[in-house]
Amino acid sequence: MFILTSNMFGLAILSLGIIGVIVSLLIPSKRRFLIGISLSGLLMALGVFYVVDTSVRQWLTARRIAKIQAQNRESLEALKARLAEKPAPAAEVKPETKTVAKPSPARTKAR
């Protein structure tokens, strides 16, 4: 599976954001603390976006697949009903007779 379509990618990014928040809480400098929190927040937002996006995509794909399966099931039932109503005519098989040609005499090359 492609990495961006997996929920694990979004969860990994989200976990990196949470770890970044925890680490940035340990920074004593106010300026560096704000940079760390903002970057961690960006990572968390990106992780949440990936998780929600892939979940919605998977849900829509599952709905499309279920719809196609329902259509195929209906067409299969209609085909079975049509076959039950009208049996296929028995095809007559004629044995084919082939005539065997006589082999031609071998020709020799004139030199």
N, CA, C and O of each residue as an XYZ file, in Angstrom:
444
protein
N       0.851     -1.174      0.000
C       0.000      0.000      0.000
C       0.894      1.233      0.000
O       1.903      1.276      0.704
N       0.527      2.222     -0.781
C       1.288      3.459     -0.847
C       1.279      4.128      0.514
O       0.261      4.107      1.205
N       2.390      4.719      0.910
C       2.541      5.197      2.285
C       1.570      6.331      2.628
O       1.142      6.430      3.778
N       1.213      7.177      1.679
C       0.321      8.290      2.004
C      -1.135      7.857      2.102
O      -1.969      8.632      2.571
N      -1.462      6.646      1.676
C      -2.833      6.180      1.794
C      -3.021      5.314      3.026
O      -4.110      4.783      3.246
N      -2.003      5.166      3.813
C      -2.095      4.365      5.023
C      -2.365      5.270      6.224
O      -1.809      6.364      6.327
N      -3.216      4.805      7.122
C      -3.493      5.576      8.335
C      -2.272      5.654      9.240
O      -2.158      6.574     10.049
N      -1.369      4.708      9.113
C      -0.198      4.700      9.977
C       0.703      5.915      9.729
O       1.357      6.398     10.654
N       0.740      6.404      8.503
C       1.555      7.581      8.218
C       1.027      8.782      8.998
O       1.801      9.500      9.631
N      -0.272      9.001      8.955
C      -0.864     10.117      9.688
C      -0.686      9.980     11.189
O      -0.437     10.963     11.887
N      -0.816      8.754     11.681
C      -0.639      8.542     13.120
C       0.818      8.760     13.533
O       1.079      9.246     14.634
N       1.756      8.409     12.675
C       3.172      8.638     12.986
C       3.469     10.132     13.033
O       4.181     10.592     13.926
N       2.936     10.889     12.093
C       3.140     12.344     12.090
C       2.487     12.961     13.333
O       3.059     13.850     13.964
N       1.306     12.491     13.674
C       0.612     12.993     14.866
C       1.420     12.701     16.129
O       1.521     13.553     17.011
N       1.991     11.512     16.217
C       2.792     11.175     17.398
C       4.066     12.017     17.471
O       4.504     12.390     18.560
N       4.658     12.316     16.316
C       5.823     13.209     16.329
C       5.444     14.602     16.826
O       6.218     15.246     17.534
N       4.258     15.061     16.455
C       3.788     16.356     16.948
C       3.583     16.357     18.452
O       3.917     17.330     19.128
N       3.033     15.267     18.979
C       2.814     15.180     20.435
C       4.153     15.131     21.178
O       4.319     15.765     22.221
N       5.098     14.374     20.629
C       6.433     14.334     21.244
C       7.079     15.717     21.183
O       7.757     16.128     22.125
N       6.872     16.436     20.078
C       7.417     17.798     19.964
C       6.836     18.740     21.000
O       7.548     19.593     21.530
N       5.546     18.598     21.299
C       4.925     19.441     22.345
C       5.565     19.140     23.695
O       5.886     20.052     24.457
N       5.746     17.853     23.982
C       6.343     17.481     25.268
C       7.775     18.018     25.380
O       8.164     18.534     26.427
N       8.540     17.899     24.323
C       9.927     18.380     24.350
C       9.967     19.899     24.435
O      10.805     20.461     25.140
N       9.066     20.566     23.722
C       9.093     22.031     23.742
C       8.673     22.586     25.103
O       9.026     23.718     25.436
N       7.940     21.826     25.884
C       7.595     22.278     27.239
C       8.823     22.319     28.148
O       8.821     23.004     29.171
N       9.853     21.594     27.778
C      11.070     21.570     28.589
C      12.047     22.692     28.248
O      13.052     22.859     28.939
N      11.771     23.470     27.189
C      12.681     24.524     26.748
C      12.440     25.774     27.588
O      11.312     26.263     27.656
N      13.503     26.306     28.239
C      13.324     27.489     29.106
C      13.212     28.809     28.323
O      12.585     29.748     28.814
N      13.788     28.903     27.151
C      13.757     30.142     26.385
C      12.366     30.338     25.784
O      11.818     29.424     25.166
N      11.796     31.534     25.966
C      10.431     31.807     25.507
C      10.342     31.743     23.979
O       9.386     31.190     23.434
N      11.338     32.307     23.291
C      11.303     32.345     21.832
C      11.395     30.936     21.252
O      10.626     30.584     20.357
N      12.313     30.141     21.744
C      12.459     28.773     21.260
C      11.255     27.911     21.644
O      10.864     27.016     20.895
N      10.678     28.180     22.797
C       9.474     27.464     23.231
C       8.330     27.701     22.238
O       7.643     26.757     21.850
N       8.122     28.964     21.825
C       7.045     29.273     20.880
C       7.308     28.644     19.509
O       6.379     28.173     18.853
N       8.579     28.637     19.073
C       8.909     27.993     17.798
C       8.634     26.493     17.881
O       8.072     25.910     16.954
N       9.027     25.874     18.980
C       8.814     24.425     19.155
C       7.335     24.072     19.213
O       6.898     23.096     18.605
N       6.565     24.877     19.952
C       5.112     24.622     20.057
C       4.441     24.810     18.700
O       3.568     24.027     18.326
N       4.845     25.848     17.957
C       4.202     26.092     16.664
C       4.532     24.972     15.667
O       3.656     24.520     14.930
N       5.784     24.531     15.643
C       6.144     23.429     14.749
C       5.450     22.126     15.160
O       5.021     21.347     14.309
N       5.347     21.905     16.450
C       4.656     20.705     16.926
C       3.171     20.766     16.597
O       2.566     19.758     16.232
N       2.595     21.940     16.728
C       1.185     22.106     16.364
C       0.955     21.873     14.875
O      -0.046     21.282     14.469
N       1.914     22.354     14.061
C       1.825     22.112     12.624
C       1.893     20.616     12.315
O       1.127     20.114     11.492
N       2.810     19.908     12.975
C       2.900     18.462     12.780
C       1.618     17.757     13.226
O       1.151     16.834     12.559
N       1.058     18.187     14.339
C      -0.178     17.560     14.825
C      -1.334     17.813     13.863
O      -2.127     16.913     13.586
N      -1.425     19.041     13.355
C      -2.490     19.349     12.395
C      -2.321     18.536     11.112
O      -3.296     18.028     10.557
N      -1.086     18.419     10.649
C      -0.821     17.627      9.453
C      -1.166     16.154      9.672
O      -1.737     15.511      8.790
N      -0.822     15.622     10.839
C      -1.149     14.234     11.171
C      -2.642     13.992     11.223
O      -3.133     12.990     10.702
N      -3.373     14.914     11.855
C      -4.834     14.781     11.919
C      -5.434     14.850     10.521
O      -6.362     14.108     10.199
N      -4.897     15.751      9.686
C      -5.396     15.861      8.313
C      -5.205     14.549      7.556
O      -6.130     14.084      6.890
N      -4.008     13.940      7.648
C      -3.750     12.687      6.951
C      -4.647     11.559      7.451
O      -5.155     10.769      6.656
N      -4.841     11.483      8.772
C      -5.677     10.414      9.322
C      -7.117     10.571      8.850
O      -7.738      9.594      8.431
N      -7.653     11.780      8.911
C      -9.038     12.011      8.496
C      -9.179     11.802      6.987
O     -10.149     11.198      6.529
N      -8.219     12.298      6.223
C      -8.284     12.173      4.765
C      -8.274     10.709      4.329
O      -9.094     10.306      3.504
N      -7.366      9.920      4.867
C      -7.307      8.510      4.473
C      -8.524      7.741      4.969
O      -8.990      6.823      4.295
N      -9.042      8.100      6.134
C     -10.242      7.418      6.640
C     -11.441      7.698      5.739
O     -12.209      6.790      5.422
N     -11.597      8.939      5.334
C     -12.714      9.286      4.445
C     -12.546      8.616      3.092
O     -13.514      8.116      2.520
N     -11.314      8.603      2.572
C     -11.064      7.941      1.289
C     -11.368      6.451      1.352
O     -11.972      5.901      0.432
N     -10.955      5.802      2.424
C     -11.228      4.374      2.575
C     -12.728      4.118      2.692
O     -13.234      3.141      2.140
N     -13.431      4.977      3.398
C     -14.873      4.825      3.555
C     -15.586      4.990      2.209
O     -16.484      4.215      1.880
N     -15.182      6.008      1.428
C     -15.793      6.214      0.109
C     -15.495      5.046     -0.834
O     -16.364      4.623     -1.595
N     -14.277      4.533     -0.782
C     -13.918      3.386     -1.620
C     -14.735      2.161     -1.236
O     -15.195      1.425     -2.109
N     -14.918      1.937      0.056
C     -15.733      0.804      0.505
C     -17.177      0.949      0.031
O     -17.812     -0.037     -0.343
N     -17.692      2.172      0.046
C     -19.062      2.389     -0.451
C     -19.155      2.104     -1.937
O     -20.113      1.474     -2.385
N     -18.164      2.561     -2.718
C     -18.168      2.298     -4.160
C     -18.086      0.805     -4.453
O     -18.777      0.301     -5.338
N     -17.248      0.106     -3.715
C     -17.115     -1.339     -3.915
C     -18.414     -2.049     -3.572
O     -18.825     -2.959     -4.292
N     -19.068     -1.652     -2.486
C     -20.342     -2.264     -2.109
C     -21.405     -2.003     -3.170
O     -22.221     -2.879     -3.459
N     -21.400     -0.817     -3.745
C     -22.365     -0.482     -4.797
C     -22.133     -1.339     -6.036
O     -23.087     -1.844     -6.628
N     -20.875     -1.507     -6.430
C     -20.553     -2.337     -7.592
C     -20.928     -3.789     -7.327
O     -21.451     -4.464     -8.214
N     -20.665     -4.279     -6.110
C     -21.025     -5.651     -5.781
C     -22.532     -5.850     -5.830
O     -22.998     -6.895     -6.285
N     -23.303     -4.869     -5.372
C     -24.764     -4.979     -5.422
C     -25.247     -5.011     -6.865
O     -26.150     -5.781     -7.194
N     -24.660     -4.185     -7.734
C     -25.042     -4.201     -9.149
C     -24.705     -5.536     -9.794
O     -25.498     -6.064    -10.572
N     -23.544     -6.084     -9.483
C     -23.156     -7.378    -10.040
C     -24.064     -8.487     -9.527
O     -24.391     -9.410    -10.273
N     -24.476     -8.410     -8.267
C     -25.367     -9.408     -7.705
C     -26.714     -9.366     -8.417
O     -27.284    -10.411     -8.732
N     -27.230     -8.145     -8.676
C     -28.505     -8.010     -9.376
C     -28.408     -8.549    -10.796
O     -29.319     -9.236    -11.258
N     -27.329     -8.252    -11.486
C     -27.199     -8.720    -12.863
C     -27.021    -10.237    -12.904
O     -27.487    -10.888    -13.839
N     -26.356    -10.801    -11.908
C     -26.198    -12.248    -11.848
C     -27.549    -12.924    -11.612
O     -27.849    -13.949    -12.223
N     -28.360    -12.349    -10.728
C     -29.687    -12.916    -10.477
C     -30.562    -12.825    -11.721
O     -31.311    -13.757    -12.018
N     -30.480    -11.720    -12.449
C     -31.257    -11.576    -13.680
C     -30.794    -12.587    -14.723
O     -31.617    -13.150    -15.444
N     -29.518    -12.819    -14.810
C     -28.978    -13.793    -15.758
C     -29.426    -15.206    -15.395
O     -29.789    -15.985    -16.276
N     -29.404    -15.541    -14.107
C     -29.875    -16.862    -13.674
C     -31.353    -17.042    -13.982
O     -31.767    -18.112    -14.427
N     -32.159    -15.997    -13.747
C     -33.587    -16.082    -14.035
C     -33.829    -16.256    -15.526
O     -34.696    -17.035    -15.923
N     -33.082    -15.547    -16.351
C     -33.242    -15.645    -17.796
C     -32.842    -17.033    -18.296
O     -33.483    -17.575    -19.196
N     -31.802    -17.601    -17.723
C     -31.391    -18.944    -18.107
C     -32.395    -19.991    -17.647
O     -32.593    -20.995    -18.331
N     -33.031    -19.774    -16.500
C     -34.021    -20.726    -16.005
C     -35.289    -20.684    -16.853
O     -35.934    -21.715    -17.042
N     -35.655    -19.512    -17.364
C     -36.858    -19.382    -18.186
C     -36.682    -20.053    -19.540
O     -37.554    -20.813    -19.960
N     -35.612    -19.800    -20.214
C     -35.411    -20.276    -21.573
C     -34.148    -21.127    -21.619
O     -33.040    -20.592    -21.642
N     -34.308    -22.453    -21.632
C     -33.103    -23.278    -21.699
C     -32.434    -23.129    -23.053
O     -33.093    -22.876    -24.062
N     -31.167    -23.282    -23.065
C     -30.383    -23.128    -24.297
C     -30.700    -24.274    -25.243
O     -30.780    -25.421    -24.805
N     -30.884    -23.993    -26.536
C     -31.160    -25.073    -27.496
C     -29.937    -25.973    -27.641
O     -28.793    -25.518    -27.629
N     -30.221    -27.266    -27.777
C     -29.127    -28.223    -27.913
C     -28.558    -28.109    -29.319
O     -29.287    -28.220    -30.305
N     -27.301    -27.896    -29.400
C     -26.645    -27.750    -30.705
C     -26.312    -29.133    -31.234
O     -25.764    -29.970    -30.517
N     -26.647    -29.362    -32.497
C     -26.344    -30.645    -33.113
C     -24.884    -30.648    -33.551
O     -24.386    -29.695    -34.150
N     -24.236    -31.725    -33.237
C     -22.832    -31.841    -33.599
C     -22.740    -32.804    -34.769
O     -23.080    -33.981    -34.647
N     -22.284    -32.301    -35.890
C     -22.117    -33.139    -37.077
C     -20.675    -33.613    -37.125
O     -19.738    -32.824    -37.007
N     -20.518    -34.917    -37.302
C     -19.132    -35.385    -37.422
C     -18.568    -34.943    -38.767
O     -19.196    -35.139    -39.807
N     -17.423    -34.367    -38.738
C     -16.805    -33.881    -39.971
C     -15.988    -34.998    -40.601
O     -15.201    -35.672    -39.936
N     -16.194    -35.175    -41.888
C     -15.408    -36.178    -42.604
C     -14.396    -35.438    -43.459
O     -14.742    -34.541    -44.228
N     -13.176    -35.819    -43.315
C     -12.116    -35.176    -44.088
C     -11.589    -36.178    -45.100
O     -11.364    -37.345    -44.781
N     -11.402    -35.715    -46.298
C     -10.821    -36.576    -47.319
C      -9.318    -36.439    -47.263
O      -8.766    -35.345    -47.151
N      -8.685    -37.572    -47.342
C      -7.223    -37.580    -47.271
C      -6.692    -37.529    -48.686
O      -7.018    -38.389    -49.504
N      -5.891    -36.546    -48.981
C      -5.316    -36.396    -50.322
C      -4.152    -37.362    -50.499
O      -3.404    -37.649    -49.564
N      -4.024    -37.847    -51.713
C      -2.913    -38.743    -52.001
C      -1.625    -37.929    -52.038
O      -1.603    -36.812    -52.555
N      -0.578    -38.482    -51.498
C       0.686    -37.738    -51.544
C       1.204    -37.649    -52.973
O       1.130    -38.608    -53.741
N       1.718    -36.501    -53.305
C       2.231    -36.305    -54.660
C       3.599    -36.960    -54.776
O       4.361    -37.001    -53.809
N       3.906    -37.470    -55.959
C       5.221    -38.116    -56.111
C       6.326    -37.078    -55.919
O       6.182    -35.909    -56.276
N       7.403    -37.535    -55.361
C       8.515    -36.645    -55.071
C       9.153    -36.191    -56.358
O       9.376    -36.993    -57.265
N       9.440    -34.950    -56.442
C      10.064    -34.390    -57.632
C      11.556    -34.252    -57.379
O      12.002    -33.846    -56.306
N      12.275    -34.591    -58.369
C      13.724    -34.447    -58.238
C      14.161    -33.253    -59.052
O      13.593    -32.955    -60.103
N      15.149    -32.592    -58.568
C      15.660    -31.405    -59.268
C      16.556    -31.846    -60.406
O      17.394    -32.738    -60.274
N      16.348    -31.196    -61.507
C      17.211    -31.479    -62.651
C      18.436    -30.605    -62.541
O      18.344    -29.393    -62.347
N      19.589    -31.243    -62.666
C      20.808    -30.479    -62.537
C      21.485    -30.300    -63.836
O      22.540    -29.670    -63.901
